[in-house]
Amino acid sequence: MTRVHAPPASATGAPLSGSVLAESAVVFAVVLSIHATVWDRYSWCAVALAVQAFYVQYKWDRLLQQGSAVFQFRMSANSGLLPASMVMPLLGLVMKERCQSVGNPYFERFGIVVAATGMAVALFSSVLALGITRPVPTNTCVISGLAGGVIIYIMKHSLSVGEVIEVLEVLLIFVYLNMILLYLLPRCFTPGEALLVLGGISFMLNQLIKRSLTVVESQGDPVDFFLLVVVVGMVLVGIFFSTLFVFMDSGTWASSIFFHLMTCVLGLGVVLPWLHRLIRKNPLLWLLQFLFQTETRVYLLVYWSLLAILACLVVLYQNAKRSSSESKKHQAPTITRKYFHFIVVATYIPGIIFDRTLLYVAATICLAVFIFLEYVRYFRIKPLGHTLRSLLSLFLDERDSGPLILTHIYLLLGMSLPIWLVPRPCTQKGSLGGARALVPYAGVLAVGVGDTVASIFGSTMGEIHWPGTKKTFEGTMTSIFAQIISVALILIFDSGVDLNYSYAWILGSISIVSLLEAYTTQIDNLLLPLYLLILLMA
């Protein structure tokens, strides 16, 4: 197996340990807040999982420092095991509580399965780290064993046989995806990011298989099936071509023609029939009818198309500036990269206010386009492969240390996950009150406003640094202030939002997530919206 090279001391020295401790404190604050709100046996399991993940995280960090990890992970960050381990369990807990309160037993059980699956995947990552650590960390093994034993015992007496099998199926898929994708994509993820991303893909793949085998006419929403099929289909297409191009040069015209032909074959011969089986309709006709169903949707599509053209013009303009400058290695400054955050905010807010279902589908299509273009760039597929490599290299940062460029995909995911993840039967109009009314805006607030303002003001005006990080106190405070103003504007322009005097919880949630942004070294575009979503749902 491939082993990592030891990172420079500056990447894993003592200052990072201080930031890791602060990041862990913020995550524990979230876990305890959810525990106090839910207060049942599952929330106790989440607390036990957080404690063991905290100890195991330092073992993962040591493995990365020593170059003893099994795969090549991203080196500019710590392992991130604790914040990543808690996302799925906490999301499942708040989903269970929300669906229980509106009397939806199906999605209540679904939330429990989500929580149990997240705990199982996190425990596997912990066992993996402990298994390859030498000498064997006895104390950490005891803590992990006790926490794992408590979690397994409670889940054994809480889940049905079918639900246990479902959790084990996801765990098996996760193990195989880890072995395949971490080998094919070195330095693209930290252990925590791999847990979060691959765990989510594994769960979606298992859900798609389950629904395909038990499909009944008129059961399920075509919009949900569309998301599952598109995401799983794009991942499987990537694995197929990654394996294929190991044995042939992907940069030739013959390989490029073969790539385009096989993409059409897989799309028309596998993905579309699969979607047709699930929705019982012609997928292309259904999609066209859905997109142009109302006049509002036509206006939104035209508006989004104009914003997409604007984003392309920004890329071309910045590359033209680089070509005219003396240094060909010029990198876009932070403020320039944040232009895309503003464009995305301008995209999502009208969609959330006027037609969330259309936004759901449009974000899915956009994700498929982004992934396809990344395949074209990565495999150097003619005629656009080399052009995309040149255009996007301007916007790289330290997180794009692997062969893939993922930051723009993470930005899209961070904005879309609050729209995709919460079951719509549990969030019908009128059922979301208080802080929960802001759940669809979690990505807009955390990434579109908070992260953007923190980066711009922190890099231009910040002087007081948080201990152990490059982030500044001024950036964090302006981030919180900007999100509060955004909430006020949402109240003005979205008549469906009624906060019911839950202002203290909203302010606390925004402040905690802003502190997490200051200390985390993980992909904040992905992590921050998920934690804000969890807190607002609670």
MOGIBEL-V970173 format. One record per residue. N is the residue number from 1. RES is the residue in one small letter. NEAR is the number of other C-alpha atoms within 10 Angstrom. Layout:
BEGIN
N	RES	NEAR
N	RES	NEAR
END
This chain:
BEGIN
1	m	9
2	t	12
3	r	14
4	v	21
5	h	15
6	a	16
7	p	15
8	p	11
9	a	9
10	s	10
11	a	15
12	t	19
13	g	12
14	a	12
15	p	13
16	l	20
17	s	15
18	g	15
19	s	20
20	v	26
21	l	15
22	a	20
23	e	22
24	s	24
25	a	14
26	v	20
27	v	24
28	f	19
29	a	13
30	v	22
31	v	25
32	l	17
33	s	15
34	i	22
35	h	22
36	a	13
37	t	13
38	v	17
39	w	12
40	d	11
41	r	14
42	y	22
43	s	22
44	w	19
45	c	24
46	a	25
47	v	20
48	a	19
49	l	27
50	a	25
51	v	17
52	q	23
53	a	28
54	f	23
55	y	18
56	v	27
57	q	25
58	y	21
59	k	22
60	w	27
61	d	22
62	r	18
63	l	21
64	l	28
65	q	21
66	q	13
67	g	17
68	s	19
69	a	24
70	v	18
71	f	21
72	q	24
73	f	28
74	r	24
75	m	24
76	s	19
77	a	22
78	n	27
79	s	29
80	g	27
81	l	30
82	l	25
83	p	27
84	a	24
85	s	29
86	m	25
87	v	21
88	m	24
89	p	29
90	l	29
91	l	25
92	g	26
93	l	27
94	v	27
95	m	27
96	k	25
97	e	19
98	r	24
99	c	23
100	q	17
101	s	13
102	v	15
103	g	13
104	n	14
105	p	13
106	y	11
107	f	22
108	e	23
109	r	19
110	f	17
111	g	27
112	i	24
113	v	25
114	v	23
115	a	28
116	a	31
117	t	26
118	g	30
119	m	27
120	a	22
121	v	26
122	a	29
123	l	22
124	f	17
125	s	23
126	s	24
127	v	17
128	l	15
129	a	21
130	l	21
131	g	13
132	i	15
133	t	16
134	r	10
135	p	8
136	v	11
137	p	13
138	t	10
139	n	10
140	t	19
141	c	18
142	v	12
143	i	18
144	s	24
145	g	15
146	l	15
147	a	21
148	g	22
149	g	13
150	v	16
151	i	22
152	i	16
153	y	11
154	i	16
155	m	21
156	k	14
157	h	9
158	s	16
159	l	16
160	s	13
161	v	10
162	g	9
163	e	19
164	v	16
165	i	12
166	e	19
167	v	22
168	l	16
169	e	17
170	v	23
171	l	22
172	l	15
173	i	17
174	f	25
175	v	16
176	y	13
177	l	18
178	n	18
179	m	13
180	i	13
181	l	17
182	l	22
183	y	15
184	l	16
185	l	16
186	p	20
187	r	21
188	c	23
189	f	26
190	t	27
191	p	27
192	g	24
193	e	23
194	a	23
195	l	23
196	l	24
197	v	15
198	l	21
199	g	26
200	g	17
201	i	20
202	s	23
203	f	20
204	m	18
205	l	23
206	n	21
207	q	17
208	l	19
209	i	13
210	k	12
211	r	15
212	s	15
213	l	10
214	t	10
215	v	15
216	v	13
217	e	9
218	s	10
219	q	12
220	g	13
221	d	11
222	p	19
223	v	17
224	d	15
225	f	19
226	f	23
227	l	22
228	l	20
229	v	20
230	v	19
231	v	18
232	v	18
233	g	20
234	m	21
235	v	17
236	l	14
237	v	17
238	g	17
239	i	15
240	f	11
241	f	16
242	s	18
243	t	12
244	l	13
245	f	14
246	v	10
247	f	8
248	m	10
249	d	14
250	s	23
251	g	18
252	t	14
253	w	13
254	a	12
255	s	18
256	s	20
257	i	15
258	f	14
259	f	21
260	h	14
261	l	12
262	m	15
263	t	16
264	c	13
265	v	12
266	l	17
267	g	17
268	l	12
269	g	12
270	v	13
271	v	20
272	l	19
273	p	16
274	w	20
275	l	22
276	h	18
277	r	15
278	l	26
279	i	22
280	r	17
281	k	14
282	n	13
283	p	20
284	l	12
285	l	9
286	w	14
287	l	16
288	l	10
289	q	11
290	f	15
291	l	17
292	f	14
293	q	12
294	t	10
295	e	10
296	t	12
297	r	18
298	v	13
299	y	12
300	l	19
301	l	18
302	v	11
303	y	14
304	w	20
305	s	13
306	l	12
307	l	17
308	a	15
309	i	10
310	l	14
311	a	16
312	c	11
313	l	12
314	v	16
315	v	18
316	l	14
317	y	12
318	q	17
319	n	22
320	a	12
321	k	13
322	r	17
323	s	13
324	s	9
325	s	11
326	e	9
327	s	9
328	k	12
329	k	11
330	h	16
331	q	17
332	a	19
333	p	13
334	t	15
335	i	16
336	t	15
337	r	19
338	k	19
339	y	13
340	f	20
341	h	23
342	f	15
343	i	16
344	v	21
345	v	18
346	a	16
347	t	19
348	y	21
349	i	19
350	p	17
351	g	19
352	i	17
353	i	17
354	f	14
355	d	14
356	r	17
357	t	17
358	l	21
359	l	24
360	y	21
361	v	19
362	a	17
363	a	21
364	t	22
365	i	15
366	c	13
367	l	22
368	a	19
369	v	13
370	f	16
371	i	19
372	f	17
373	l	16
374	e	20
375	y	20
376	v	24
377	r	21
378	y	19
379	f	21
380	r	21
381	i	25
382	k	20
383	p	14
384	l	12
385	g	19
386	h	16
387	t	14
388	l	17
389	r	16
390	s	11
391	l	14
392	l	14
393	s	16
394	l	19
395	f	20
396	l	16
397	d	15
398	e	10
399	r	20
400	d	18
401	s	18
402	g	17
403	p	13
404	l	15
405	i	22
406	l	20
407	t	18
408	h	17
409	i	17
410	y	18
411	l	21
412	l	21
413	l	20
414	g	25
415	m	28
416	s	25
417	l	19
418	p	22
419	i	23
420	w	21
421	l	13
422	v	22
423	p	16
424	r	15
425	p	13
426	c	20
427	t	17
428	q	10
429	k	12
430	g	10
431	s	14
432	l	20
433	g	18
434	g	18
435	a	24
436	r	24
437	a	22
438	l	26
439	v	22
440	p	25
441	y	27
442	a	29
443	g	32
444	v	28
445	l	27
446	a	30
447	v	28
448	g	27
449	v	22
450	g	28
451	d	26
452	t	24
453	v	24
454	a	27
455	s	22
456	i	20
457	f	19
458	g	23
459	s	18
460	t	13
461	m	12
462	g	18
463	e	13
464	i	13
465	h	15
466	w	17
467	p	16
468	g	17
469	t	16
470	k	13
471	k	23
472	t	21
473	f	19
474	e	19
475	g	28
476	t	27
477	m	18
478	t	19
479	s	28
480	i	27
481	f	16
482	a	18
483	q	24
484	i	20
485	i	12
486	s	17
487	v	18
488	a	11
489	l	11
490	i	17
491	l	16
492	i	11
493	f	12
494	d	14
495	s	9
496	g	16
497	v	21
498	d	17
499	l	17
500	n	10
501	y	11
502	s	13
503	y	14
504	a	10
505	w	15
506	i	21
507	l	16
508	g	13
509	s	21
510	i	26
511	s	20
512	i	21
513	v	25
514	s	26
515	l	22
516	l	24
517	e	26
518	a	26
519	y	24
520	t	24
521	t	20
522	q	26
523	i	21
524	d	21
525	n	23
526	l	25
527	l	24
528	l	28
529	p	29
530	l	25
531	y	26
532	l	27
533	l	27
534	i	26
535	l	27
536	l	22
537	m	24
538	a	22
END
